């Protein structure tokens, strides 16, 4: 059995792909497309539109591959491109709306709700959020962006980012509680 060093192989693939080697680009696409479709899908409900955004993102990845500075992970670099592409798509479609309220109340979110919700149900719950709530929630809770980064990327204030996250969490907690009540027949 031969041990493959993925990091070295990926570095060579990146170098070849940067020189417009279509085979290397295809291999990189195959390696990263499933995760990147998931990233796009976090932001965009329709899987076909998410796939279109992902493809546009990969076009930008390969177009700008020479600018990858190897300072972080390649996957992280691609992921940032996909997030920006999804935001750009939603802006273009004018699907992003933020509540104007900058008020944010700090709350303890440690009231762990016990549930047996499936991943698909969680995605549906996230999809049901208003676009502004959803975008900030995904960027903060799933992608790990800080509020100042979210504010900069979405051209909103940090207060608005915090408020959107707070409201998204409230809405999700309410929906999870409703799901649990419906599942277990309690009110």
N, CA, C and O of each residue as an XYZ file, in Angstrom:
748
protein
N       0.844     -1.179      0.000
C       0.000      0.000      0.000
C       0.888      1.241      0.000
O       1.823      1.352      0.793
N       0.583      2.156     -0.889
C       1.366      3.381     -1.029
C       0.683      4.518     -0.274
O      -0.522      4.726     -0.419
N       1.447      5.249      0.525
C       0.916      6.390      1.262
C       1.060      7.632      0.383
O       2.148      7.951     -0.098
N      -0.069      8.326      0.185
C      -0.062      9.524     -0.651
C      -0.046     10.747      0.250
O      -0.857     10.861      1.169
N       0.866     11.649     -0.012
C       0.911     12.893      0.740
C       0.031     13.905      0.011
O       0.424     14.483     -1.002
N      -1.158     14.101      0.551
C      -2.135     14.957     -0.112
C      -1.660     16.397     -0.242
O      -1.865     17.022     -1.282
N      -1.031     16.931      0.796
C      -0.611     18.327      0.750
C       0.360     18.589     -0.396
O       0.208     19.559     -1.139
N       1.365     17.713     -0.535
C       2.338     17.890     -1.617
C       1.672     17.716     -2.967
O       1.943     18.470     -3.901
N       0.798     16.720     -3.072
C       0.092     16.502     -4.335
C      -0.789     17.696     -4.672
O      -0.862     18.104     -5.830
N      -1.458     18.259     -3.673
C      -2.319     19.404     -3.937
C      -1.482     20.612     -4.361
O      -1.885     21.369     -5.244
N      -0.339     20.789     -3.743
C       0.541     21.900     -4.114
C       0.970     21.769     -5.577
O       0.982     22.752     -6.318
N       1.318     20.559     -5.980
C       1.696     20.331     -7.381
C       0.499     20.550     -8.308
O       0.638     21.126     -9.387
N      -0.657     20.095     -7.885
C      -1.879     20.298     -8.676
C      -2.168     21.779     -8.860
O      -2.508     22.222     -9.957
N      -2.030     22.541     -7.781
C      -2.276     23.983     -7.835
C      -1.307     24.640     -8.811
O      -1.698     25.490     -9.611
N      -0.044     24.242     -8.739
C       0.958     24.815     -9.644
C       0.625     24.494    -11.101
O       0.722     25.354    -11.976
N       0.232     23.243    -11.346
C      -0.133     22.853    -12.714
C      -1.402     23.561    -13.167
O      -1.494     24.010    -14.309
N      -2.373     23.660    -12.280
C      -3.639     24.317    -12.627
C      -3.423     25.802    -12.904
O      -4.087     26.375    -13.767
N      -2.496     26.427    -12.175
C      -2.190     27.845    -12.400
C      -1.597     28.076    -13.784
O      -1.665     29.179    -14.327
N      -1.014     27.019    -14.347
C      -0.447     27.099    -15.712
C      -1.472     26.664    -16.761
O      -1.125     26.313    -17.888
N      -2.754     26.698    -16.352
C      -3.891     26.379    -17.233
C      -3.955     24.914    -17.658
O      -4.510     24.603    -18.712
N      -3.401     24.019    -16.860
C      -3.512     22.593    -17.124
C      -4.925     22.155    -16.770
O      -5.298     22.120    -15.597
N      -5.710     21.820    -17.793
C      -7.133     21.494    -17.604
C      -7.333     20.248    -16.752
O      -8.282     20.178    -15.971
N      -6.460     19.276    -16.893
C      -6.576     18.053    -16.097
C      -6.394     18.358    -14.613
O      -7.148     17.858    -13.777
N      -5.399     19.175    -14.285
C      -5.151     19.554    -12.890
C      -6.328     20.379    -12.346
O      -6.733     20.205    -11.197
N      -6.869     21.270    -13.175
C      -8.030     22.057    -12.765
C      -9.222     21.142    -12.478
O      -9.953     21.340    -11.508
N      -9.401     20.150    -13.329
C     -10.515     19.218    -13.145
C     -10.362     18.433    -11.836
O     -11.334     18.237    -11.107
N      -9.145     17.990    -11.548
C      -8.902     17.236    -10.314
C      -9.171     18.126     -9.089
O      -9.801     17.687     -8.127
N      -8.692     19.372     -9.130
C      -8.955     20.297     -8.024
C     -10.450     20.547     -7.871
O     -10.966     20.608     -6.755
N     -11.136     20.691     -8.988
C     -12.587     20.888     -8.954
C     -13.258     19.681     -8.301
O     -14.092     19.843     -7.410
N     -12.903     18.488     -8.732
C     -13.506     17.265     -8.184
C     -13.232     17.123     -6.680
O     -14.081     16.639     -5.932
N     -12.042     17.548     -6.248
C     -11.687     17.458     -4.833
C     -12.508     18.410     -3.957
O     -12.886     18.068     -2.836
N     -12.775     19.606     -4.483
C     -13.360     20.655     -3.651
C     -14.820     20.980     -3.955
O     -15.478     21.629     -3.141
N     -15.334     20.558     -5.079
C     -16.703     20.922     -5.477
C     -17.774     20.514     -4.461
O     -18.646     21.330     -4.162
N     -17.753     19.299     -3.919
C     -18.828     18.939     -2.974
C     -18.906     19.879     -1.766
O     -19.994     20.313     -1.390
N     -17.764     20.192     -1.162
C     -17.760     21.096     -0.010
C     -18.177     22.504     -0.412
O     -18.900     23.178      0.322
N     -17.718     22.946     -1.580
C     -18.022     24.307     -2.008
C     -19.490     24.455     -2.410
O     -20.069     25.532     -2.268
N     -20.085     23.381     -2.907
C     -21.521     23.428     -3.185
C     -22.281     23.579     -1.866
O     -23.275     24.301     -1.795
N     -21.813     22.903     -0.838
C     -22.432     23.042      0.486
C     -22.315     24.473      0.993
O     -23.264     25.012      1.562
N     -21.162     25.085      0.787
C     -20.965     26.477      1.203
C     -21.966     27.379      0.486
O     -22.628     28.202      1.118
N     -22.073     27.226     -0.823
C     -23.009     28.045     -1.607
C     -24.442     27.757     -1.194
O     -25.277     28.660     -1.148
N     -24.717     26.520     -0.900
C     -26.063     26.101     -0.524
C     -26.497     26.707      0.811
O     -27.688     26.923      1.034
N     -25.530     26.985      1.710
C     -25.860     27.652      2.968
C     -26.560     28.988      2.705
O     -27.475     29.374      3.432
N     -26.121     29.674      1.674
C     -26.613     31.016      1.385
C     -27.793     31.030      0.415
O     -28.645     31.916      0.482
N     -27.841     30.056     -0.479
C     -28.823     30.070     -1.566
C     -29.703     28.834     -1.472
O     -29.209     27.707     -1.502
N     -31.015     29.049     -1.358
C     -31.961     27.949     -1.163
C     -31.979     26.970     -2.326
O     -31.876     25.760     -2.129
N     -32.108     27.488     -3.520
C     -32.263     26.640     -4.701
C     -30.927     25.990     -5.056
O     -29.940     26.684     -5.301
N     -30.900     24.673     -5.084
C     -29.655     23.941     -5.322
C     -29.085     24.228     -6.717
O     -27.867     24.236     -6.896
N     -29.951     24.463     -7.698
C     -29.464     24.748     -9.057
C     -28.784     26.122     -9.113
O     -27.758     26.292     -9.772
N     -29.366     27.087     -8.421
C     -28.744     28.408     -8.357
C     -27.445     28.347     -7.554
O     -26.464     29.005     -7.904
N     -27.438     27.566     -6.486
C     -26.218     27.400     -5.687
C     -25.116     26.767     -6.532
O     -23.949     27.147     -6.435
N     -25.500     25.802     -7.357
C     -24.526     25.155     -8.236
C     -23.978     26.154     -9.262
O     -22.786     26.143     -9.567
N     -24.844     27.004     -9.784
C     -24.400     28.031    -10.730
C     -23.412     28.988    -10.061
O     -22.399     29.357    -10.657
N     -23.707     29.382     -8.835
C     -22.810     30.264     -8.084
C     -21.478     29.560     -7.841
O     -20.419     30.175     -7.966
N     -21.527     28.277     -7.496
C     -20.304     27.516     -7.272
C     -19.456     27.463     -8.547
O     -18.239     27.642     -8.497
N     -20.099     27.220     -9.674
C     -19.363     27.158    -10.942
C     -18.714     28.503    -11.266
O     -17.567     28.554    -11.710
N     -19.452     29.587    -11.043
C     -18.876     30.922    -11.248
C     -17.712     31.148    -10.294
O     -16.704     31.755    -10.655
N     -17.866     30.648     -9.061
C     -16.784     30.752     -8.086
C     -15.540     30.008     -8.539
O     -14.426     30.516     -8.409
N     -15.726     28.797     -9.074
C     -14.568     28.041     -9.562
C     -13.926     28.713    -10.775
O     -12.712     28.637    -10.964
N     -14.737     29.362    -11.583
C     -14.169     30.126    -12.701
C     -13.215     31.182    -12.143
O     -12.111     31.366    -12.657
N     -13.652     31.876    -11.084
C     -12.794     32.889    -10.461
C     -11.581     32.265     -9.789
O     -10.490     32.835     -9.818
N     -11.766     31.093     -9.184
C     -10.641     30.389     -8.552
C      -9.552     30.141     -9.590
O      -8.386     30.468     -9.365
N      -9.932     29.565    -10.720
C      -8.930     29.218    -11.720
C      -8.365     30.451    -12.423
O      -7.206     30.461    -12.837
N      -9.176     31.473    -12.551
C      -8.713     32.724    -13.166
C      -7.680     33.415    -12.273
O      -6.734     34.029    -12.765
N      -7.873     33.306    -10.945
C      -7.010     34.013     -9.987
C      -6.063     33.089     -9.230
O      -5.518     33.474     -8.196
N      -5.869     31.908     -9.722
C      -5.057     30.914     -9.023
C      -3.627     31.390     -8.759
O      -3.027     31.028     -7.748
N      -3.092     32.189     -9.657
C      -1.724     32.682     -9.465
C      -1.618     33.632     -8.273
O      -0.525     33.861     -7.755
N      -2.761     34.188     -7.833
C      -2.730     35.107     -6.690
C      -2.834     34.382     -5.356
O      -2.743     35.019     -4.307
N      -3.024     33.050     -5.369
C      -3.053     32.283     -4.120
C      -1.655     32.311     -3.526
O      -0.704     31.825     -4.138
N      -1.529     32.889     -2.317
C      -0.217     33.126     -1.709
C       0.239     32.027     -0.767
O       1.296     32.151     -0.149
N      -0.528     30.961     -0.642
C      -0.166     29.828      0.221
C       0.013     30.240      1.677
O       0.761     29.600      2.416
N      -0.683     31.323      2.099
C      -0.590     31.767      3.491
C      -1.561     31.021      4.390
O      -1.354     30.958      5.602
N      -2.598     30.465      3.828
C      -3.564     29.673      4.570
C      -3.845     28.429      3.762
O      -3.099     28.090      2.843
N      -4.915     27.755      4.103
C      -5.236     26.553      3.338
C      -5.853     26.925      2.001
O      -6.514     27.956      1.874
N      -5.635     26.095      1.029
C      -6.217     26.297     -0.294
C      -7.733     26.214     -0.211
O      -8.440     26.996     -0.847
N      -8.228     25.267      0.572
C      -9.671     25.124      0.733
C     -10.286     26.384      1.339
O     -11.361     26.813      0.921
N      -9.616     26.970      2.312
C     -10.095     28.212      2.929
C     -10.139     29.351      1.929
O     -11.062     30.165      1.940
N      -9.134     29.404      1.063
C      -9.075     30.438      0.019
C     -10.256     30.267     -0.937
O     -10.926     31.241     -1.278
N     -10.505     29.042     -1.362
C     -11.638     28.777     -2.254
C     -12.946     29.122     -1.539
O     -13.840     29.733     -2.124
N     -13.046     28.733     -0.296
C     -14.260     28.969      0.497
C     -14.598     30.460      0.553
O     -15.758     30.840      0.398
N     -13.577     31.310      0.775
C     -13.808     32.760      0.812
C     -14.322     33.267     -0.531
O     -15.183     34.145     -0.580
N     -13.800     32.722     -1.602
C     -14.274     33.100     -2.937
C     -15.739     32.705     -3.099
O     -16.536     33.479     -3.629
N     -16.095     31.512     -2.647
C     -17.483     31.035     -2.769
C     -18.438     31.895     -1.945
O     -19.533     32.219     -2.404
N     -18.030     32.263     -0.733
C     -18.876     33.111      0.108
C     -19.108     34.455     -0.574
O     -20.237     34.941     -0.638
N     -18.042     35.044     -1.079
C     -18.174     36.342     -1.765
C     -19.027     36.223     -3.023
O     -19.797     37.126     -3.350
N     -18.885     35.123     -3.711
C     -19.678     34.896     -4.926
C     -21.162     34.755     -4.576
O     -22.021     35.281     -5.284
N     -21.457     34.053     -3.496
C     -22.847     33.894     -3.056
C     -23.435     35.241     -2.637
O     -24.575     35.556     -2.979
N     -22.667     36.029     -1.905
C     -23.127     37.356     -1.496
C     -23.374     38.223     -2.730
O     -24.387     38.915     -2.825
N     -22.449     38.175     -3.652
C     -22.589     38.951     -4.888
C     -23.846     38.541     -5.653
O     -24.578     39.395     -6.154
N     -24.091     37.245     -5.740
C     -25.285     36.731     -6.426
C     -26.553     37.249     -5.757
O     -27.470     37.718     -6.432
N     -26.602     37.164     -4.428
C     -27.790     37.614     -3.703
C     -27.986     39.122     -3.822
O     -29.116     39.600     -3.913
N     -26.888     39.867     -3.822
C     -26.996     41.324     -4.023
C     -27.556     41.622     -5.403
O     -28.437     42.467     -5.561
N     -27.040     40.924     -6.388
C     -27.474     41.125     -7.772
C     -28.966     40.825     -7.919
O     -29.674     41.509     -8.658
N     -29.430     39.807     -7.216
C     -30.843     39.432     -7.265
C     -31.683     40.248     -6.277
O     -32.896     40.066     -6.172
N     -31.006     41.154     -5.553
C     -31.666     42.005     -4.552
C     -32.446     41.189     -3.527
O     -33.568     41.533     -3.157
N     -31.828     40.104     -3.079
C     -32.480     39.222     -2.115
C     -32.008     39.460     -0.685
O     -32.461     38.780      0.235
N     -31.114     40.407     -0.491
C     -30.610     40.652      0.856
C     -31.363     41.838      1.447
O     -31.340     42.937      0.892
N     -32.023     41.611      2.563
C     -32.696     42.685      3.282
C     -32.297     42.567      4.745
O     -32.334     41.487      5.335
N     -31.917     43.701      5.314
C     -31.528     43.719      6.712
C     -32.507     44.590      7.488
O     -32.953     45.632      7.010
N     -32.824     44.147      8.671
C     -33.653     44.970      9.548
C     -32.851     46.211      9.894
O     -31.634     46.139     10.066
N     -33.516     47.336      9.995
C     -32.809     48.591     10.250
C     -32.442     48.769     11.714
O     -31.659     49.657     12.051
N     -32.989     47.949     12.573
C     -32.737     48.071     14.000
C     -31.304     47.663     14.327
O     -30.895     46.533     14.057
N     -30.545     48.589     14.910
C     -29.158     48.312     15.286
C     -29.041     47.838     16.724
O     -27.942     47.566     17.208
N     -30.173     47.740     17.404
C     -30.179     47.338     18.801
C     -29.825     45.857     18.915
O     -30.326     45.026     18.156
N     -28.981     45.550     19.845
C     -28.579     44.158     20.046
C     -28.558     43.865     21.532
O     -27.922     44.577     22.308
N     -29.244     42.830     21.914
C     -29.270     42.415     23.312
C     -28.428     41.164     23.471
O     -28.644     40.165     22.784
N     -27.467     41.225     24.382
C     -26.610     40.064     24.630
C     -27.420     39.024     25.392
O     -28.038     39.345     26.407
N     -27.424     37.812     24.929
C     -28.171     36.739     25.584
C     -27.284     35.520     25.730
O     -26.280     35.376     25.031
N     -27.654     34.671     26.617
C     -26.974     33.395     26.805
C     -27.652     32.376     25.915
O     -28.844     32.110     26.069
N     -26.906     31.806     24.985
C     -27.460     30.835     24.053
C     -27.176     29.409     24.495
O     -27.260     28.483     23.688
N     -26.850     29.226     25.734
C     -26.461     27.904     26.198
C     -27.647     27.059     26.657
O     -27.456     26.034     27.312
N     -28.869     27.477     26.322
C     -30.045     26.716     26.740
C     -30.284     25.555     25.776
O     -31.377     25.400     25.230
N     -29.273     24.768     25.582
C     -29.283     23.668     24.618
C     -30.644     22.987     24.516
O     -31.122     22.366     25.466
N     -31.243     23.119     23.364
C     -32.526     22.487     23.110
C     -32.242     21.056     22.671
O     -31.514     20.833     21.704
N     -32.813     20.092     23.379
C     -32.601     18.695     23.020
C     -33.526     18.358     21.867
O     -34.734     18.591     21.925
N     -32.933     17.803     20.816
C     -33.720     17.521     19.623
C     -33.081     16.408     18.809
O     -31.893     16.121     18.953
N     -33.863     15.799     17.971
C     -33.372     14.780     17.049
C     -33.614     15.228     15.620
O     -34.104     14.455     14.796
N     -33.276     16.462     15.326
C     -33.512     17.028     14.008
C     -32.443     16.528     13.038
O     -31.259     16.485     13.372
N     -32.865     16.158     11.859
C     -31.958     15.703     10.808
C     -31.269     16.907     10.155
O     -31.758     18.033     10.244
N     -30.138     16.657      9.503
C     -29.376     17.707      8.831
C     -30.235     18.419      7.786
O     -30.192     19.645      7.679
N     -31.001     17.668      7.028
C     -31.853     18.274      5.992
C     -32.887     19.209      6.619
O     -33.208     20.254      6.053
N     -33.405     18.833      7.781
C     -34.375     19.695      8.471
C     -33.703     20.975      8.959
O     -34.292     22.055      8.899
N     -32.479     20.851      9.439
C     -31.738     22.032      9.885
C     -31.513     22.976      8.712
O     -31.675     24.189      8.839
N     -31.136     22.401      7.557
C     -30.935     23.242      6.374
C     -32.236     23.930      5.984
O     -32.225     25.097      5.593
N     -33.356     23.220      6.087
C     -34.655     23.831      5.775
C     -34.968     24.961      6.750
O     -35.492     26.001      6.350
N     -34.652     24.760      8.017
C     -34.872     25.820      9.005
C     -34.034     27.056      8.681
O     -34.521     28.184      8.745
N     -32.777     26.828      8.335
C     -31.902     27.944      7.970
C     -32.428     28.618      6.702
O     -32.442     29.845      6.607
N     -32.861     27.809      5.729
C     -33.413     28.365      4.491
C     -34.660     29.204      4.734
O     -34.940     30.128      3.972
N     -35.407     28.896      5.781
C     -36.656     29.615      6.049
C     -36.421     30.989      6.671
O     -37.349     31.794      6.766
N     -35.201     31.259      7.091
C     -34.893     32.566      7.668
C     -34.952     33.646      6.589
O     -34.672     33.364      5.424
N     -35.312     34.874      6.956
C     -35.191     35.980      5.997
C     -33.732     36.074      5.537
O     -32.821     35.755      6.300
N     -33.513     36.503      4.311
C     -32.167     36.468      3.723
C     -31.100     37.161      4.569
O     -30.000     36.630      4.727
N     -31.406     38.329      5.110
C     -30.420     39.037      5.931
C     -30.028     38.244      7.166
O     -28.845     38.137      7.491
N     -31.018     37.689      7.856
C     -30.759     36.863      9.035
C     -29.913     35.656      8.644
O     -28.911     35.333      9.283
N     -30.352     35.005      7.578
C     -29.703     33.779      7.122
C     -28.233     34.027      6.782
O     -27.353     33.271      7.194
N     -27.980     35.095      6.027
C     -26.619     35.367      5.588
C     -25.699     35.613      6.782
O     -24.613     35.039      6.860
N     -26.130     36.457      7.703
C     -25.308     36.759      8.871
C     -25.144     35.507      9.732
O     -24.043     35.232     10.210
N     -26.209     34.752      9.935
C     -26.130     33.526     10.737
C     -25.115     32.554     10.153
O     -24.263     32.034     10.873
N     -25.203     32.309      8.858
C     -24.295     31.362      8.210
C     -22.856     31.863      8.289
O     -21.942     31.099      8.599
N     -22.660     33.155      8.006
C     -21.300     33.695      8.032
C     -20.697     33.600      9.435
O     -19.513     33.296      9.584
N     -21.501     33.858     10.451
C     -20.997     33.869     11.821
C     -20.917     32.459     12.414
O     -19.862     32.025     12.876
N     -22.038     31.765     12.393
C     -22.128     30.482     13.108
C     -21.497     29.321     12.353
O     -20.985     28.389     12.974
N     -21.524     29.363     11.037
C     -21.018     28.230     10.261
C     -19.639     28.522      9.672
O     -18.728     27.699      9.762
N     -19.498     29.700      9.069
C     -18.229     30.041      8.424
C     -17.188     30.607      9.396
O     -15.993     30.583      9.102
N     -17.628     31.113     10.540
C     -16.688     31.603     11.540
C     -16.206     33.031     11.349
O     -15.193     33.423     11.928
N     -16.911     33.808     10.551
C     -16.541     35.212     10.382
C     -16.824     35.973     11.667
O     -17.718     35.602     12.428
N     -16.076     37.024     11.907
C     -16.306     37.934     13.031
C     -17.294     39.010     12.561
O     -17.470     39.222     11.361
N     -17.931     39.682     13.519
C     -18.937     40.685     13.149
C     -18.344     41.818     12.310
O     -18.996     42.306     11.387
N     -17.113     42.240     12.619
C     -16.517     43.319     11.829
C     -16.261     42.870     10.386
O     -16.353     43.676      9.460
N     -15.940     41.585     10.194
C     -15.731     41.062      8.838
C     -17.057     40.980      8.080
O     -17.134     41.327      6.902
N     -18.089     40.522      8.768
C     -19.418     40.434      8.156
C     -19.878     41.834      7.759
O     -20.374     42.044      6.652
N     -19.709     42.789      8.672
C     -20.116     44.170      8.402
C     -19.410     44.713      7.166
O     -20.024     45.375      6.330
N     -18.133     44.431      7.059
C     -17.360     44.915      5.917
C     -17.811     44.261      4.611
O     -17.988     44.942      3.600
N     -17.994     42.951      4.635
C     -18.399     42.230      3.425
C     -19.802     42.597      2.955
O     -20.064     42.646      1.753
N     -20.706     42.857      3.903
C     -22.100     43.116      3.548
C     -22.455     44.605      3.536
O     -23.596     44.977      3.262
N     -21.461     45.454      3.836
C     -21.680     46.904      3.876
C     -22.779     47.286      4.872
O     -23.679     48.065      4.560
N     -22.679     46.722      6.067
C     -23.600     47.040      7.150
C     -22.768     47.369      8.381
O     -21.552     47.179      8.375
N     -23.408     47.860      9.431
C     -22.674     48.145     10.664
C     -22.494     46.855     11.465
O     -23.205     45.874     11.249
N     -21.541     46.870     12.384
C     -21.355     45.716     13.265
C     -22.606     45.491     14.102
O     -22.982     44.351     14.374
N     -23.242     46.570     14.507
C     -24.471     46.478     15.292
C     -25.570     45.766     14.522
O     -26.315     44.962     15.084
N     -25.667     46.062     13.243
C     -26.669     45.397     12.411
C     -26.343     43.914     12.291
O     -27.242     43.074     12.334
N     -25.071     43.593     12.140
C     -24.660     42.195     12.064
C     -25.048     41.463     13.345
O     -25.603     40.365     13.290
N     -24.764     42.056     14.478
C     -25.090     41.438     15.761
C     -26.602     41.287     15.932
O     -27.087     40.269     16.424
N     -27.324     42.309     15.522
C     -28.783     42.279     15.632
C     -29.378     41.186     14.751
O     -30.280     40.461     15.172
N     -28.867     41.072     13.524
C     -29.357     40.048     12.604
C     -29.085     38.648     13.156
O     -29.931     37.758     13.059
N     -27.906     38.463     13.732
C     -27.560     37.172     14.322
C     -28.483     36.861     15.501
O     -28.987     35.744     15.621
N     -28.696     37.827     16.349
C     -29.566     37.646     17.501
C     -30.968     37.231     17.054
O     -31.543     36.282     17.587
N     -31.507     37.945     16.079
C     -32.859     37.658     15.588
C     -32.921     36.299     14.894
O     -33.903     35.570     15.034
N     -31.872     35.960     14.147
C     -31.830     34.654     13.473
C     -31.836     33.534     14.507
O     -32.561     32.550     14.357
N     -31.033     33.682     15.551
C     -30.982     32.663     16.601
C     -32.330     32.525     17.305
O     -32.790     31.418     17.583
N     -32.950     33.659     17.585
C     -34.275     33.626     18.220
C     -35.264     32.871     17.345
O     -36.003     32.009     17.821
N     -35.268     33.206     16.060
C     -36.203     32.587     15.130
C     -35.934     31.086     15.010
O     -36.872     30.289     14.990
N     -34.664     30.701     14.931
C     -34.321     29.283     14.834
C     -34.714     28.530     16.106
O     -35.239     27.419     16.040
N     -34.458     29.140     17.257
C     -34.842     28.488     18.517
C     -36.344     28.267     18.561
O     -36.808     27.208     18.984
N     -37.100     29.254     18.127
C     -38.557     29.136     18.120
C     -38.998     28.013     17.184
O     -39.870     27.217     17.531
N     -38.390     27.952     15.988
C     -38.765     26.933     15.008
C     -38.369     25.536     15.477
O     -39.098     24.574     15.237
N     -37.229     25.418     16.138
C     -36.795     24.123     16.665
C     -37.743     23.665     17.769
O     -38.117     22.494     17.843
N     -38.119     24.603     18.614
C     -39.059     24.287     19.691
C     -40.389     23.810     19.093
O     -40.976     22.843     19.578
N     -40.861     24.485     18.046
C     -42.105     24.085     17.379
C     -41.974     22.690     16.771
O     -42.889     21.872     16.868
N     -40.827     22.429     16.143
C     -40.583     21.106     15.571
C     -40.617     20.029     16.639
O     -41.234     18.978     16.464
N     -39.945     20.304     17.748
C     -39.926     19.347     18.857
C     -41.324     19.130     19.412
O     -41.705     17.995     19.699
N     -42.087     20.191     19.566
C     -43.449     20.073     20.082
C     -44.314     19.246     19.133
O     -45.117     18.423     19.572
N     -44.145     19.469     17.838
C     -44.919     18.698     16.849
C     -44.476     17.241     16.831
O     -45.300     16.340     16.673
N     -43.188     17.010     16.991
C     -42.667     15.639     16.959
C     -43.063     14.835     18.180
O     -43.375     13.649     18.077
N     -43.051     15.480     19.335
C     -43.310     14.770     20.585
C     -44.716     15.008     21.119
O     -45.081     14.499     22.179
N     -45.504     15.787     20.376
C     -46.902     15.997     20.743
C     -47.092     16.798     22.021
O     -48.108     16.663     22.702
N     -46.100     17.641     22.348
C     -46.232     18.486     23.540
C     -46.441     19.923     23.110
O     -46.065     20.308     22.002
N     -47.018     20.688     23.953
C     -47.225     22.125     23.669
C     -46.738     22.977     24.796
O     -46.832     24.202     24.729
